[in-house]
Structure formats: structure tokens, C-alpha cells
């Protein structure tokens, strides 16, 4: 069987199931008695095991099988949920993720997971780990109970069984064990039932018939049968079914009937959780209500990249056609070009929306990371995620993950205090970190806020002075926001001691440079003792942007509209000099002039003795006035890389091809503002 064609689907679906496991395990830690959550995790693990075995990844299937056994113990009330047990299950999921990544990278998915498997087996057997696990005595007592009777029977079932016994029938509980590598479990169950129904009447099953049909069980199931045949004969018949490993038959031992309320009190984990949403309620009630769902297909991202590149070429040709139409002044051609522009504009929106990915794909990995870091730091932290459905272009999504990881680690290490300190300061033991995303205009904002200690202004200033970032004489004149921005200077760290989490000097300067390379910006606000908030502003997309085209000499440059405050023509007499720097008074604020002809060494720039054209651009709280020869107008352009031969060109972020075939360089305004 040729499986390579299914590899891509296997990798994608495996990642989805592992992500679901991570999310549900975090929920389970907060709601240890919710069996609906355990069933969700079990389903994901079970599906992953089946897929892995089918694809031939034995290590992956084996580890998932051991994890499944533990989950089965939890949902059957044999194993109690504790943080230590979940730690081991999280470790197993981590190993599974590494194995799937190995397969995605062209590897064989093999990994030494013997330690994790050993811990999972200890949990399954009720043996103690380093932490507290369900004690051996409780496991032993449960085991002794199962020897007496594996199933609980309601009043009606007990009546049927009693009457059958009185009439001389045998009432037995048959536990069937399938092989661990059995792929089509539902088919094997069906075959076992066919055999048993010829031997007598099936009264009860555990799990239920529905769960058996959905393969929602591990490798064992129990059937209560009323029969005339001997146990040995039934055992031989069932053992003939392919992939049945063992058959255990014991007589039904009826116990006094206990009502449901008492069972719920005495054996809470076995209580089925209430449906968690309307859809589940409908399924439970057997509702035939049909809900209309969106139909989707999986598309390789490389195909979308090719589609985007082709459309970018179309945008360039559209600009060329608009230029030709303007030159020829032909009404029919002009009308056709206008229609083509409208259609291509709609097409552009569709393609850009296709490339949009919810920030949820990045946010999903943070709850687990925060949980582990909080345990390492002996802190209690709740992570709140708001606006995970907010969408960003895939190119931005790919780059934003690492900066967010660093900011979250920073908030955990520097921001949130230990429980003792928080209580002493009149706060709750649990700190809160909020990760929020939302749209505003053509930008996406991501906020990371915490209710921790905040930023100590004096401590930052002392460190900045000692590092030579600022002079001591400048310290008093800086505003709070300017002081907070100092922590994003290269090599800056206020950590008292170096740890694995932060304090190595590779700090927020890397975060800042990454965000600025994406055309975004980062600002910081903080109140000492109350917490801090980091606000990241990002463009919706990086591939097609709106710019203001300007001319300097014979060269054309493009300045992104997202950086522009406004354009102006000023009298040369309004240009002042301060600290050997030419400046202008812009709405009561001193703004330095940046002469682009000098920055880019453009020959034949126009010298005007009376007026100067300027574009006011901003970077966070700072602004600058870019001096140009003339304005051409606003246009949508395709951002193209300068290639491998022109890396790190100062203040140029890329280039574009204009309608007349000329190449215009795109100005990086952030690099020009100091």
C-alpha cells in the first residue's frame, strides 16, 4: 500500500489532535471530575494511535497506546486525576509532538520514550511516582471489586438476571481483550457480538454499544450474557475471532441495587458529565435537527504562495495598463481598465483573506508553556486569552511567535510575583497574564498585560546609566514611557540573577527588532505595583501595501501609508536649526528633518530656494519629516525582496515594479527615526 500520498494529511491531523490533547489536559487540570473532557482527550489519543499504526510509526502508536490506558483508567474511576499524573501525560504529549515534527521533517519518527512509558505504566498499575498517585491500596481494593463484578446493574436488569437464573440459565460477564495493534476494532466487536448472540441474549455492555461502534474504548470490553452454553465453549468460539487476544468469563454476582443518586455520591468519577453545549445535548437526545456547517478543504500553503505571486504580477501589469490608458486617453480602453481594476481589487481581497490565519494558531501553544514555567518558578499564574480568532497574514504569523514567547516569559519571570509576595502586597495568590488580540483599521494589535510588580523606574535608570545607554544628566528629563522603552535597548536586563527563563541579556531588543522588521511597533506602559502592558502593532499583510510614491531627482521611492501622519509643503524660512540638526515646528512639536537625497545619495536632486516638500512619519511616540522633491500620489504596490545579494541595505525594506516598468525602492521609516 502506497502511504506517502497520505503523509501530509497524517502530519496535519496529528498536529491537530495533539493540540486538542494539550488544550483539554489544561481544562482537565482545572476540572478533574469532568469525564466529558477525559473522553475528548481519549478520542484524540485513540485516533492518533490508529493513524500512527496505519502509517507504520510503531513508536508513536505504542506511546499513544500507553497514554490511552491511563486515560481509560481515569474515565473508569480507577485512577484519580492529580497534577503529577498530568505532568507525565504532558511529557508524553511533548514526546509525541517531537516525533510528529521528526516525521514532518522527513525523519522516521523514532524516539527513546522508555522513561515516559515506564511512568505511564506505573500510573496504570497504581504504583507511586515521585508525586502522589492513586495509592496501591485503593487500586487493590478496586481490583478486588472487579473480580466480584465488573458491571453495575439497574433494577430492571437485576430482575431479568434473577428470573433467568431461577429458570436455570447461566448469567455470565465476558471480558474480551483485543490485540494492542488491532486497527479495525469496531469490526472485531461486531464479529464477537455475532458469536455471542448465537450463544444467548446480550443484556448489557461496558462501554455502551454506541461507544464500541465509535471505537471509543481501549482494547477491552465486557458483555453480560444469558446463555445455556458452557463457559469453555463460549470462550473457544470467541477466541476464533481474528485479533482477539484473551477472553475472561466470570458468573454474574448480583449486588443489592443502589439508586443513581447514591452511586453519584459514592463514585463521582463515573458520573457522566452534563453536555457541554447545545450540540452535545442534541446528540445525546438523538435529535434529528440538521445544522448547516461550512464546507472546507485543505490547501497546501505553497499553492497559496504561488497564487499570491501570480496575483502580484497581475497587480504590476494592472499598474502598467492604467499608465498606458492614461497616456492614450482612449475612453473604451479607460473603461475596460477601470473594470479590470475593480475585479482585480475583489480578487485581491479574496486571496488575502485566504492567506489570513487566526492568531489562535500561535496562541494555542502558550497555555501549556505558561503552566510549565509557573511550576518551574513556583508561581501561580492564570493565562487569559482574548480575541484568538483575530486574523493575520500567514507571513506575519510565522514571525510573531518567538517575540510573544519572550514577552510571556518576561511577564512570568519579571512581572508576576511569588504567591507569598502577592499576599503580602494585598493581592490574590494567583497572578493573571492576559493575551489579547484585536483589529483596528489596517492593523492588528496584540497586548500582553500582567497584574504583577510593574517596572521600577529607578532600577531601569540605574541599569541604563551603568550600561552607558543614557547619561546621568539625561535621566531626570525622561518621561515614564521613555524610561520603559530603555528596557528594549540591546543587552539590557534588570534581572538580579541569570536564569533559564530570562536575564541573559538577549532581551527585548530582539523582540523590538523582529516586530519592526514586520513593519510593526511595540510600546510599553506600566504602573509599579499594579502591572505592565506591552502593546504590539502589526500590519494585516506584508505582501501588498498602500504607499505614497515620491520623487527625488530622477528616482522614485515608496513610503508606506501606515507610517505617514501627513504630507506638507513648508516655506524654507520655517526650517530651524537645533543642536546642529535642521528641524521644523509641526503642530507645536519639534520634528527633525531627514533629507532623503543625502540618506540615499541621490544625484540631481531638485534644490528649491522657497518651498520644501515633506512627509511627516512616525515611529511610536517619535516623528520625523522626510524631505522629498515632489509627491506622485498614493498607490497599491507589491512588496518584493531585494534578494540575497542586497542584504541589510540601510532604510530600505524592499522594492516594487511600477506601471511604467521602473523600480521604486520602499523606504523603511523606522530605520530613519532615532
ZIPEJO-V801994 format. One record per residue. N is the residue number from 1. RES is the residue in three letters. SS is DSSP state (helix for helix, strand for strand, loop for the rest). PHI is phi in degrees with one decimal (* if undefined). Layout:
# ZIPEJO-V801994
[[N;RES;SS;PHI] [N;RES;SS;PHI]]
This chain:
# ZIPEJO-V801994
[[1;UNK;loop;*] [2;UNK;loop;-85.0] [3;UNK;loop;-100.1] [4;UNK;helix;-60.6] [5;UNK;helix;-68.3] [6;UNK;helix;-95.1] [7;UNK;helix;-60.2] [8;UNK;helix;-62.1] [9;UNK;helix;-64.5] [10;UNK;helix;-59.1] [11;UNK;helix;-63.7] [12;UNK;helix;-62.8] [13;UNK;helix;-68.9] [14;UNK;helix;-62.2] [15;UNK;helix;-62.1] [16;UNK;helix;-64.3] [17;UNK;helix;-66.5] [18;UNK;helix;-68.0] [19;UNK;helix;-64.0] [20;UNK;helix;-61.8] [21;UNK;helix;-59.5] [22;UNK;helix;-58.7] [23;UNK;helix;-63.4] [24;UNK;helix;-71.2] [25;UNK;helix;-64.2] [26;UNK;helix;-64.0] [27;UNK;helix;-66.9] [28;UNK;helix;-63.3] [29;UNK;helix;-62.2] [30;UNK;helix;-83.8] [31;UNK;loop;-129.4] [32;UNK;loop;-64.3] [33;UNK;loop;-96.4] [34;UNK;loop;-85.5] [35;UNK;helix;-70.2] [36;UNK;helix;-62.2] [37;UNK;helix;-67.5] [38;UNK;helix;-58.9] [39;UNK;helix;-64.4] [40;UNK;helix;-60.9] [41;UNK;helix;-64.0] [42;UNK;helix;-60.3] [43;UNK;helix;-61.9] [44;UNK;helix;-63.1] [45;UNK;helix;-64.5] [46;UNK;helix;-65.3] [47;UNK;helix;-62.5] [48;UNK;helix;-63.1] [49;UNK;helix;-61.8] [50;UNK;helix;-61.8] [51;UNK;helix;-63.6] [52;UNK;helix;-64.0] [53;UNK;helix;-64.4] [54;UNK;helix;-62.4] [55;UNK;helix;-81.2] [56;UNK;loop;89.3] [57;UNK;loop;-93.9] [58;UNK;helix;-64.9] [59;UNK;helix;-59.7] [60;UNK;helix;-64.4] [61;UNK;helix;-65.8] [62;UNK;helix;-65.8] [63;UNK;helix;-63.8] [64;UNK;helix;-64.1] [65;UNK;helix;-63.2] [66;UNK;helix;-65.7] [67;UNK;helix;-65.0] [68;UNK;helix;-61.7] [69;UNK;helix;-59.7] [70;UNK;helix;-64.7] [71;UNK;helix;-63.1] [72;UNK;helix;-64.4] [73;UNK;helix;-63.4] [74;UNK;helix;-66.5] [75;UNK;helix;-75.2] [76;UNK;loop;-93.8] [77;UNK;loop;79.0] [78;UNK;loop;-82.1] [79;UNK;loop;-116.0] [80;UNK;loop;-90.6] [81;UNK;loop;-76.4] [82;UNK;loop;-131.0] [83;UNK;helix;-60.5] [84;UNK;helix;-65.4] [85;UNK;helix;-65.1] [86;UNK;helix;-64.7] [87;UNK;helix;-57.1] [88;UNK;helix;-66.9] [89;UNK;helix;-64.3] [90;UNK;helix;-61.0] [91;UNK;helix;-61.1] [92;UNK;helix;-61.7] [93;UNK;helix;-64.6] [94;UNK;helix;-57.6] [95;UNK;helix;-63.1] [96;UNK;helix;-61.5] [97;UNK;helix;-62.3] [98;UNK;helix;-62.5] [99;UNK;helix;-65.8] [100;UNK;helix;-66.5] [101;UNK;helix;-62.0] [102;UNK;helix;-61.3] [103;UNK;helix;-64.9] [104;UNK;helix;-61.8] [105;UNK;loop;-86.2] [106;UNK;loop;96.4] [107;UNK;loop;-83.8] [108;UNK;loop;-98.9] [109;UNK;loop;72.8] [110;UNK;loop;-87.0] [111;UNK;loop;-162.6] [112;UNK;loop;-78.5] [113;UNK;loop;-117.8] [114;UNK;helix;-61.5] [115;UNK;helix;-65.2] [116;UNK;helix;-66.1] [117;UNK;helix;-62.5] [118;UNK;helix;-60.6] [119;UNK;helix;-67.1] [120;UNK;helix;-63.8] [121;UNK;helix;-67.1] [122;UNK;helix;-61.6] [123;UNK;helix;-62.0] [124;UNK;helix;-60.1] [125;UNK;helix;-85.6] [126;UNK;loop;82.8] [127;UNK;loop;-78.2] [128;UNK;loop;-80.2] [129;UNK;loop;-96.1] [130;UNK;loop;-67.6] [131;UNK;loop;-98.5] [132;UNK;loop;-93.4] [133;UNK;loop;-120.9] [134;UNK;loop;-49.1] [135;UNK;loop;-65.2] [136;UNK;helix;-65.2] [137;UNK;helix;-63.3] [138;UNK;helix;-66.1] [139;UNK;helix;-64.1] [140;UNK;helix;-65.8] [141;UNK;helix;-65.2] [142;UNK;helix;-66.3] [143;UNK;helix;-62.2] [144;UNK;helix;-65.7] [145;UNK;helix;-63.6] [146;UNK;helix;-67.0] [147;UNK;helix;-66.5] [148;UNK;helix;-68.6] [149;UNK;loop;-158.5] [150;UNK;loop;-90.7] [151;UNK;loop;-126.8] [152;UNK;loop;-98.6] [153;UNK;loop;-116.6] [154;UNK;loop;-79.7] [155;UNK;helix;-61.9] [156;UNK;helix;-64.2] [157;UNK;helix;-63.4] [158;UNK;helix;-62.7] [159;UNK;helix;-62.0] [160;UNK;helix;-61.3] [161;UNK;helix;-65.0] [162;UNK;helix;-62.1] [163;UNK;helix;-62.6] [164;UNK;helix;-64.9] [165;UNK;helix;-63.7] [166;UNK;helix;-64.9] [167;UNK;loop;-88.6] [168;UNK;loop;93.8] [169;UNK;loop;-80.3] [170;UNK;strand;-88.9] [171;UNK;strand;-113.4] [172;UNK;strand;-129.2] [173;UNK;strand;-106.2] [174;UNK;strand;-108.7] [175;UNK;strand;-100.9] [176;UNK;strand;-106.5] [177;UNK;strand;-112.2] [178;UNK;strand;-90.2] [179;UNK;loop;-63.6] [180;UNK;loop;-62.2] [181;UNK;loop;-94.8] [182;UNK;loop;-65.7] [183;UNK;loop;-91.4] [184;UNK;loop;-96.8] [185;UNK;helix;-64.7] [186;UNK;helix;-60.9] [187;UNK;helix;-65.3] [188;UNK;helix;-66.5] [189;UNK;helix;-59.8] [190;UNK;helix;-59.2] [191;UNK;helix;-66.0] [192;UNK;helix;-63.0] [193;UNK;helix;-63.7] [194;UNK;helix;-59.6] [195;UNK;helix;-65.3] [196;UNK;helix;-66.5] [197;UNK;helix;-69.5] [198;UNK;helix;-78.7] [199;UNK;helix;-89.9] [200;UNK;strand;173.2] [201;UNK;strand;-110.2] [202;UNK;strand;-84.0] [203;UNK;strand;-98.4] [204;UNK;strand;-154.8] [205;UNK;strand;-133.4] [206;UNK;strand;-140.4] [207;UNK;loop;-66.5] [208;UNK;loop;-66.3] [209;UNK;helix;-58.6] [210;UNK;helix;-60.8] [211;UNK;helix;-67.1] [212;UNK;helix;-66.4] [213;UNK;helix;-64.1] [214;UNK;loop;-85.7] [215;UNK;loop;59.6] [216;UNK;loop;-91.4] [217;UNK;loop;-155.0] [218;UNK;loop;-78.9] [219;UNK;loop;-126.3] [220;UNK;strand;-122.0] [221;UNK;strand;-148.1] [222;UNK;strand;-120.3] [223;UNK;strand;-126.3] [224;UNK;strand;-95.8] [225;UNK;strand;-126.5] [226;UNK;strand;-102.9] [227;UNK;strand;-146.7] [228;UNK;loop;-104.6] [229;UNK;loop;-83.3] [230;UNK;loop;-77.5] [231;UNK;helix;-60.1] [232;UNK;helix;-63.9] [233;UNK;helix;-66.2] [234;UNK;helix;-62.2] [235;UNK;helix;-60.7] [236;UNK;helix;-63.1] [237;UNK;helix;-65.1] [238;UNK;helix;-68.3] [239;UNK;helix;-64.5] [240;UNK;loop;-72.8] [241;UNK;loop;-68.0] [242;UNK;loop;-58.3] [243;UNK;loop;71.5] [244;UNK;strand;-84.8] [245;UNK;strand;-91.5] [246;UNK;strand;-151.6] [247;UNK;strand;-134.4] [248;UNK;strand;-116.2] [249;UNK;strand;-123.3] [250;UNK;strand;-132.0] [251;UNK;strand;-70.5] [252;UNK;loop;-68.4] [253;UNK;loop;-113.9] [254;UNK;loop;-69.9] [255;UNK;loop;-108.8] [256;UNK;loop;-55.7] [257;UNK;loop;-66.8] [258;UNK;loop;-115.8] [259;UNK;loop;-69.8] [260;UNK;helix;-59.3] [261;UNK;helix;-63.3] [262;UNK;helix;-66.6] [263;UNK;helix;-59.8] [264;UNK;helix;-62.5] [265;UNK;helix;-70.0] [266;UNK;helix;-84.1] [267;UNK;loop;-140.6] [268;UNK;helix;-55.6] [269;UNK;helix;-58.3] [270;UNK;helix;-84.8] [271;UNK;loop;-74.5] [272;UNK;loop;-64.4] [273;UNK;loop;-70.8] [274;UNK;loop;-64.9] [275;UNK;loop;-54.6] [276;UNK;loop;-87.0] [277;UNK;loop;-156.6] [278;UNK;helix;-62.5] [279;UNK;helix;-62.8] [280;UNK;helix;-63.9] [281;UNK;helix;-62.0] [282;UNK;helix;-63.0] [283;UNK;helix;-63.3] [284;UNK;helix;-61.6] [285;UNK;loop;-82.1] [286;UNK;loop;69.5] [287;UNK;loop;-63.4] [288;UNK;loop;-94.5] [289;UNK;loop;-62.4] [290;UNK;loop;-94.9] [291;UNK;loop;-105.2] [292;UNK;loop;-85.2] [293;UNK;loop;-113.8] [294;UNK;loop;-71.5] [295;UNK;loop;-89.2] [296;UNK;loop;-131.0] [297;UNK;loop;-131.1] [298;UNK;loop;-85.7] [299;UNK;loop;-125.3] [300;UNK;loop;-61.3] [301;UNK;helix;-63.1] [302;UNK;helix;-63.7] [303;UNK;helix;-65.1] [304;UNK;helix;-66.3] [305;UNK;helix;-63.1] [306;UNK;helix;-62.8] [307;UNK;helix;-60.2] [308;UNK;helix;-64.0] [309;UNK;helix;-62.6] [310;UNK;helix;-63.9] [311;UNK;helix;-67.5] [312;UNK;helix;-60.1] [313;UNK;helix;-63.8] [314;UNK;helix;-63.6] [315;UNK;helix;-63.3] [316;UNK;helix;-63.5] [317;UNK;helix;-67.1] [318;UNK;helix;-62.0] [319;UNK;helix;-61.4] [320;UNK;helix;-64.6] [321;UNK;helix;-62.9] [322;UNK;helix;-61.1] [323;UNK;helix;-66.5] [324;UNK;helix;-64.9] [325;UNK;helix;-59.8] [326;UNK;helix;-66.0] [327;UNK;helix;-69.0] [328;UNK;helix;-80.9] [329;UNK;loop;55.2] [330;UNK;loop;-95.9] [331;UNK;helix;-57.9] [332;UNK;helix;-65.8] [333;UNK;helix;-64.5] [334;UNK;helix;-61.0] [335;UNK;helix;-65.1] [336;UNK;helix;-63.6] [337;UNK;helix;-65.7] [338;UNK;helix;-61.4] [339;UNK;helix;-64.2] [340;UNK;helix;-63.5] [341;UNK;helix;-65.1] [342;UNK;helix;-64.7] [343;UNK;helix;-64.6] [344;UNK;helix;-67.8] [345;UNK;helix;-65.2] [346;UNK;helix;-64.3] [347;UNK;helix;-62.1] [348;UNK;helix;-59.7] [349;UNK;helix;-61.7] [350;UNK;helix;-64.6] [351;UNK;helix;-65.4] [352;UNK;helix;-64.0] [353;UNK;helix;-66.4] [354;UNK;helix;-63.9] [355;UNK;helix;-84.8] [356;UNK;strand;-73.5] [357;UNK;strand;-126.2] [358;UNK;strand;-62.3] [359;UNK;loop;-65.0] [360;UNK;helix;-53.8] [361;UNK;helix;-62.4] [362;UNK;helix;-90.0] [363;UNK;helix;-63.0] [364;UNK;loop;-56.6] [365;UNK;loop;-83.8] [366;UNK;helix;-78.3] [367;UNK;helix;-55.5] [368;UNK;helix;-65.5] [369;UNK;helix;-63.1] [370;UNK;helix;-64.3] [371;UNK;helix;-57.4] [372;UNK;helix;-67.5] [373;UNK;helix;-63.8] [374;UNK;helix;-61.4] [375;UNK;helix;-66.5] [376;UNK;helix;-63.3] [377;UNK;loop;-91.4] [378;UNK;loop;57.6] [379;UNK;loop;-120.9] [380;UNK;loop;-108.7] [381;UNK;strand;-135.0] [382;UNK;strand;-107.3] [383;UNK;strand;-103.6] [384;UNK;strand;-105.9] [385;UNK;strand;-114.2] [386;UNK;strand;-124.3] [387;UNK;loop;75.6] [388;UNK;loop;-65.2] [389;UNK;loop;-81.1] [390;UNK;loop;-58.6] [391;UNK;strand;-103.5] [392;UNK;strand;-136.0] [393;UNK;strand;-63.2] [394;UNK;helix;-58.0] [395;UNK;helix;-63.8] [396;UNK;helix;-75.4] [397;UNK;helix;-56.0] [398;UNK;helix;-60.9] [399;UNK;helix;-96.6] [400;UNK;helix;-83.2] [401;UNK;helix;-57.8] [402;UNK;helix;-62.3] [403;UNK;helix;-57.8] [404;UNK;helix;-67.1] [405;UNK;helix;-58.5] [406;UNK;helix;-64.9] [407;UNK;helix;-66.4] [408;UNK;helix;-68.5] [409;UNK;helix;-62.9] [410;UNK;helix;-63.7] [411;UNK;helix;-64.7] [412;UNK;helix;-69.3] [413;UNK;helix;-80.6] [414;UNK;helix;-90.9] [415;UNK;helix;-83.7] [416;UNK;loop;-70.1] [417;UNK;loop;-86.2] [418;UNK;loop;-70.1] [419;UNK;helix;-53.8] [420;UNK;helix;-63.8] [421;UNK;helix;-66.3] [422;UNK;helix;-62.2] [423;UNK;helix;-62.4] [424;UNK;helix;-61.1] [425;UNK;loop;-89.0] [426;UNK;loop;79.8] [427;UNK;loop;-105.4] [428;UNK;loop;-74.1] [429;UNK;loop;-61.0] [430;UNK;loop;-85.2] [431;UNK;strand;-82.4] [432;UNK;strand;-126.9] [433;UNK;strand;-113.8] [434;UNK;strand;-111.8] [435;UNK;strand;-112.3] [436;UNK;strand;-128.1] [437;UNK;strand;-128.9] [438;UNK;strand;-159.3] [439;UNK;strand;-89.1] [440;UNK;strand;-153.4] [441;UNK;loop;64.4] [442;UNK;loop;-93.1] [443;UNK;strand;-128.9] [444;UNK;strand;-114.3] [445;UNK;strand;-109.5] [446;UNK;strand;-121.6] [447;UNK;strand;-112.9] [448;UNK;strand;-117.4] [449;UNK;strand;-122.1] [450;UNK;strand;-139.3] [451;UNK;loop;-105.3] [452;UNK;loop;-91.4] [453;UNK;loop;-78.8] [454;UNK;loop;77.1] [455;UNK;loop;-103.1] [456;UNK;loop;-83.6] [457;UNK;helix;-57.6] [458;UNK;helix;-63.8] [459;UNK;helix;-64.6] [460;UNK;helix;-64.4] [461;UNK;helix;-62.5] [462;UNK;helix;-60.5] [463;UNK;helix;-66.3] [464;UNK;helix;-64.9] [465;UNK;helix;-67.8] [466;UNK;helix;-65.4] [467;UNK;loop;-86.7] [468;UNK;loop;78.0] [469;UNK;loop;-71.2] [470;UNK;loop;-136.1] [471;UNK;loop;-88.4] [472;UNK;helix;-61.6] [473;UNK;helix;-68.9] [474;UNK;helix;-85.3] [475;UNK;helix;-56.0] [476;UNK;helix;-69.6] [477;UNK;helix;-83.1] [478;UNK;loop;-81.5] [479;UNK;loop;-76.8] [480;UNK;helix;-58.6] [481;UNK;helix;-63.5] [482;UNK;helix;-66.2] [483;UNK;helix;-66.0] [484;UNK;helix;-62.2] [485;UNK;helix;-66.3] [486;UNK;helix;-63.7] [487;UNK;helix;-69.9] [488;UNK;helix;-95.4] [489;UNK;loop;-75.9] [490;UNK;loop;-61.4] [491;UNK;loop;74.4] [492;UNK;loop;-84.0] [493;UNK;loop;-155.1] [494;UNK;loop;-102.3] [495;UNK;loop;-65.3] [496;UNK;loop;-75.2] [497;UNK;loop;-142.0] [498;UNK;loop;-77.5] [499;UNK;loop;-132.5] [500;UNK;loop;-72.3] [501;UNK;loop;-92.1] [502;UNK;loop;-159.8] [503;UNK;loop;95.1] [504;UNK;loop;-100.1] [505;UNK;loop;85.8] [506;UNK;loop;-91.5] [507;UNK;loop;-114.3] [508;UNK;helix;-72.4] [509;UNK;helix;-64.3] [510;UNK;helix;-67.6] [511;UNK;helix;-60.5] [512;UNK;helix;-61.6] [513;UNK;helix;-65.7] [514;UNK;helix;-64.1] [515;UNK;helix;-65.9] [516;UNK;helix;-68.4] [517;UNK;helix;-67.2] [518;UNK;loop;-89.7] [519;UNK;loop;80.1] [520;UNK;loop;-110.1] [521;UNK;strand;-147.6] [522;UNK;strand;-133.1] [523;UNK;strand;-127.1] [524;UNK;strand;-126.6] [525;UNK;strand;-133.8] [526;UNK;strand;-155.5] [527;UNK;strand;-126.7] [528;UNK;loop;-60.9] [529;UNK;loop;90.2] [530;UNK;loop;-113.3] [531;UNK;strand;130.4] [532;UNK;strand;-134.7] [533;UNK;strand;-138.5] [534;UNK;strand;-107.0] [535;UNK;strand;-113.5] [536;UNK;strand;-105.0] [537;UNK;strand;-110.7] [538;UNK;strand;-129.9] [539;UNK;strand;-73.0] [540;UNK;loop;-62.9] [541;UNK;loop;-145.7] [542;UNK;loop;-111.0] [543;UNK;loop;-86.5] [544;UNK;strand;-121.2] [545;UNK;strand;-128.2] [546;UNK;strand;-91.5] [547;UNK;strand;-135.1] [548;UNK;strand;-104.0] [549;UNK;strand;-83.5] [550;UNK;strand;-130.3] [551;UNK;strand;-121.3] [552;UNK;strand;-131.8] [553;UNK;loop;62.3] [554;UNK;loop;-99.3] [555;UNK;strand;-99.7] [556;UNK;strand;-111.7] [557;UNK;strand;-127.2] [558;UNK;strand;-116.6] [559;UNK;strand;-115.3] [560;UNK;strand;-57.6] [561;UNK;helix;-63.9] [562;UNK;helix;-64.0] [563;UNK;helix;-95.6] [564;UNK;strand;-87.3] [565;UNK;strand;-88.0] [566;UNK;strand;-167.4] [567;UNK;strand;-109.5] [568;UNK;strand;-155.3] [569;UNK;strand;-118.5] [570;UNK;strand;-116.3] [571;UNK;strand;-75.7] [572;UNK;helix;-63.0] [573;UNK;helix;-68.2] [574;UNK;helix;-84.6] [575;UNK;loop;-80.1] [576;UNK;strand;-112.2] [577;UNK;strand;-125.0] [578;UNK;strand;-141.8] [579;UNK;loop;53.9] [580;UNK;loop;59.8] [581;UNK;strand;-129.7] [582;UNK;strand;-75.6] [583;UNK;strand;-135.8] [584;UNK;strand;-130.7] [585;UNK;strand;-93.2] [586;UNK;strand;-108.7] [587;UNK;loop;51.6] [588;UNK;loop;81.4] [589;UNK;strand;-120.6] [590;UNK;strand;-78.5] [591;UNK;strand;-121.5] [592;UNK;strand;-72.0] [593;UNK;strand;-91.4] [594;UNK;strand;-119.9] [595;UNK;strand;-86.1] [596;UNK;helix;-65.4] [597;UNK;helix;-63.4] [598;UNK;helix;-80.2] [599;UNK;helix;-59.2] [600;UNK;loop;-103.3] [601;UNK;loop;53.1] [602;UNK;loop;-88.9] [603;UNK;loop;-77.0] [604;UNK;loop;60.2] [605;UNK;loop;-69.9] [606;UNK;loop;-76.7] [607;UNK;loop;-102.8] [608;UNK;loop;-112.9] [609;UNK;loop;-81.2] [610;UNK;loop;-109.9] [611;UNK;strand;-125.9] [612;UNK;strand;-132.9] [613;UNK;strand;-89.2] [614;UNK;strand;-131.2] [615;UNK;strand;-119.5] [616;UNK;strand;-84.7] [617;UNK;strand;-118.6] [618;UNK;strand;-131.1] [619;UNK;strand;-143.4] [620;UNK;loop;58.5] [621;UNK;loop;-88.5] [622;UNK;strand;-96.4] [623;UNK;strand;-141.9] [624;UNK;strand;-149.8] [625;UNK;strand;-112.0] [626;UNK;strand;-86.4] [627;UNK;strand;-90.1] [628;UNK;strand;-128.1] [629;UNK;loop;-79.2] [630;UNK;strand;-159.3] [631;UNK;strand;-96.8] [632;UNK;strand;-97.9] [633;UNK;strand;144.9] [634;UNK;strand;-85.3] [635;UNK;strand;-156.9] [636;UNK;strand;-90.9] [637;UNK;strand;-129.9] [638;UNK;strand;-97.6] [639;UNK;loop;-81.2] [640;UNK;strand;-116.4] [641;UNK;loop;-71.2] [642;UNK;loop;-80.6] [643;UNK;loop;90.4] [644;UNK;loop;-74.6] [645;UNK;loop;-86.7] [646;UNK;loop;-124.0] [647;UNK;loop;-87.1] [648;UNK;loop;55.4] [649;UNK;loop;-76.9] [650;UNK;loop;-61.4] [651;UNK;loop;61.6] [652;UNK;strand;-123.3] [653;UNK;strand;-97.6] [654;UNK;strand;166.3] [655;UNK;strand;-145.4] [656;UNK;strand;-146.0] [657;UNK;strand;-104.0] [658;UNK;loop;-87.0] [659;UNK;loop;-59.2] [660;UNK;loop;-88.7] [661;UNK;loop;90.2] [662;UNK;loop;-73.3] [663;UNK;strand;-97.2] [664;UNK;strand;-114.8] [665;UNK;strand;-83.0] [666;UNK;strand;-99.1] [667;UNK;strand;-80.8] [668;UNK;loop;-92.5] [669;UNK;helix;-64.4] [670;UNK;helix;-59.7] [671;UNK;helix;-72.3] [672;UNK;helix;-87.5] [673;UNK;loop;-100.3] [674;UNK;loop;-93.3]]
